[in-house]
């Protein structure tokens, strides 16, 4: 597994391509089936659900305060059809391949959906 780049655009492109190739995207869930949620660094009063293109990248964050989480795969069809529209309705952002220090892009879910659809065309 290659570690993430310092280039946020590379990490974004990697999320799109690798998730589609694998047929799933990865999030973090605790023992109570709650998804990891972080306050946005760019927008007050908006939360972010971070996602990763591989289990290993997601797993890298599961230590310290985040040791309550484990990586969980979300099928791409469910992610595109249900998750992203639902996150938009709930006014949540998607975190893109965040590094272990929780840095990375935050994107509006429908913008992320559009990126996936462009790649699929």
Secondary structure, DSSP 4 states (H G I P E B T S, - for coil): -PPPPS-HHHHHHHHHHHHHHHTEEEEEE-TTSPBP-EE-SSSTT-EEEEEBSSHHHHHTT-SGGGTT-EEEEEEHHHIIIIIHHHHHHTTEEEEES--TTS-SEEEEHHHHHHHHHHHH-
